[in-house]
Amino acid sequence: MTESGYQDREQSEIKHHAIRLYLEAAARIVGSAFDIKYVDCCAGPWNSRDSEYRDTSFGIAFDVLKASHAELAKRGRVLSIDCLFIEKEPDHFRLLDAFAKKQTSLGIKVRAENWDFVERIDDIVHYCSPRGAFPFILIDPWGWKLAGISQISPLLKLKPGEVVINLMSSFITRFVNDPATDLSDLLGEDFPELRKLSGTELEFAVVRKYCDLIKREGKFSYVCALPVMKPDTDAFNFYLIYATRHPKGVEVFKQVEKRTEELTHLVRADVQRRQRQEKTGNFELFDSQVLYRERKYQQLAEENRVRAKKRVWQLLAESDSVSYDDCWAEALQFPAVYQSDLREWLTEWEKDGKLQVKGRKKPTEVLKRSYGHSLALPGKSR
Ligand SMILES: C[S@@+](CC[C@H](N)C(=O)[O-])C[C@H]1O[C@@H](n2cnc3c(N)ncnc32)[C@H](O)[C@@H]1O
């Protein structure tokens, strides 16, 4: 999308779209009860082409938080929002600092620091810890080393708090088989087990393992992974890992995932058209979606629907009765799986007499989270 200023780094466009959607929803929900501390641990700017930095994670966050502050103030809720933007490279930092110093928006304090965020974790924790504050942490480093659990553990333990981490899955899967690379901080001591796997199975296992470790370390209730594709290849580039302790967060993030997928296909279709035009020299008149080709996302969705369905069935088989909410949480933590998929499986099982549903106020009531619906396999329910 040349006109968006993201040409040749469309994966950043997709990432920024997801960050914007997530923060727009989360800041309004969280901001009605808490003050907000927003920390971008690897802020940049990096490859920005916009003089106002509207194409950077920090520029987008500031913009969204400013709008959320104004929106909440209109509703009579005046909160304080503080932003801490961290950047290690002095050249990038100078630009970041100039941006921070320019922002004088009422109610939002912006501070930039020339830190290595790993070395200053205690300062970040201290910054995030006043009573009544809710920290949002973004960790978006180059490569994968700084996403290691021991490096970021104190940030994961901030409570309340939510974390978004860029997991460079495309690099990591390449290094799993390299005997010289120790991935234990990222994927656990037993990571060599992953060497038995390949292709989409390996990619799934890497992301799942990382999510499980993040969940355990931060005692999060839910961890979701939003896939970001490469713009010009039928492959995933990285995943945005999102950790929360609240089901509402999952609801919001799955909507973000859906809308990000929509943008992904639009952006990639434009890139494919540009490549065709460069090759043939012919200008195409029809919509770029007409000739769009993509298989990887569909494959991920198909495979994850099978995995999630199996997992929900397993959950039901393990207990006498399982709440719909627990099945929902389990299913939706699989990338590209949505509530509509879960409802489809449950309807199918119920129709086939394989599942009993309890707690419906009337027989036609649609299964919903927080409605007290519970599920059991016949013969198991008490
Ligand atoms: C991928 S770029 C960030 C892009 C930015 N989040 C965005 O989406 O616009 C990574 C940035 O993190 C910085 N960085 C790398 N290691 C860091 C560290 N340990 N502490 C702070 N910043 C770091 C790099 O200099 C670079 O500017």
The ligand as an SDF file (V2000), in Angstrom:
LIG
                    3D

 27 29  0  0  0  0  0  0  0  0999 V2000
   11.6390   -3.7690   15.7830 C   0  0  0  0  0  0  0  0  0  0  0  0
   12.2340   -2.2150   16.2700 S   0  0  0  0  0  0  0  0  0  0  0  0
   10.8490   -1.4960   17.0740 C   0  0  0  0  0  0  0  0  0  0  0  0
    9.7750   -1.0460   16.2030 C   0  0  0  0  0  0  0  0  0  0  0  0
    8.6720   -0.3260   16.9170 C   0  0  0  0  0  0  0  0  0  0  0  0
    8.1930   -1.0690   18.0860 N   0  0  0  0  0  0  0  0  0  0  0  0
    7.5360   -0.0940   15.9620 C   0  0  0  0  0  0  0  0  0  0  0  0
    6.6980   -1.0060   15.7820 O   0  0  0  0  0  0  0  0  0  0  0  0
    7.4450    0.9940   15.3910 O   0  0  0  0  0  0  0  0  0  0  0  0
   13.2060   -2.5900   17.6390 C   0  0  0  0  0  0  0  0  0  0  0  0
   13.7810   -1.3750   18.3640 C   0  0  0  0  0  0  0  0  0  0  0  0
   14.2130   -1.7960   19.6550 O   0  0  0  0  0  0  0  0  0  0  0  0
   15.4670   -1.2230   19.9280 C   0  0  0  0  0  0  0  0  0  0  0  0
   16.1140   -2.1130   20.9050 N   0  0  0  0  0  0  0  0  0  0  0  0
   16.7490   -3.2750   20.6660 C   0  0  0  0  0  0  0  0  0  0  0  0
   17.1610   -3.8100   21.8220 N   0  0  0  0  0  0  0  0  0  0  0  0
   16.7510   -2.9970   22.8080 C   0  0  0  0  0  0  0  0  0  0  0  0
   16.8540   -3.0290   24.2200 C   0  0  0  0  0  0  0  0  0  0  0  0
   17.4880   -4.0150   24.8400 N   0  0  0  0  0  0  0  0  0  0  0  0
   16.3090   -2.0210   24.9420 N   0  0  0  0  0  0  0  0  0  0  0  0
   15.6660   -1.0190   24.3130 C   0  0  0  0  0  0  0  0  0  0  0  0
   15.5450   -0.9220   22.9740 N   0  0  0  0  0  0  0  0  0  0  0  0
   16.0810   -1.9100   22.2330 C   0  0  0  0  0  0  0  0  0  0  0  0
   16.1480   -1.1640   18.5740 C   0  0  0  0  0  0  0  0  0  0  0  0
   17.1970   -0.2000   18.5730 O   0  0  0  0  0  0  0  0  0  0  0  0
   14.9900   -0.7830   17.6600 C   0  0  0  0  0  0  0  0  0  0  0  0
   14.8510    0.6140   17.5480 O   0  0  0  0  0  0  0  0  0  0  0  0
  1  2  1  0
  2  3  1  0
  2 10  1  0
  3  4  1  0
  4  5  1  0
  5  6  1  0
  5  7  1  0
  7  8  2  0
  7  9  1  0
 10 11  1  0
 11 12  1  0
 11 26  1  0
 12 13  1  0
 13 14  1  0
 13 24  1  0
 14 15  1  0
 14 23  1  0
 15 16  2  0
 16 17  1  0
 17 18  1  0
 17 23  2  0
 18 19  1  0
 18 20  2  0
 20 21  1  0
 21 22  2  0
 22 23  1  0
 24 25  1  0
 24 26  1  0
 26 27  1  0
M  CHG  2   2   1   9  -1
M  END
$$$$
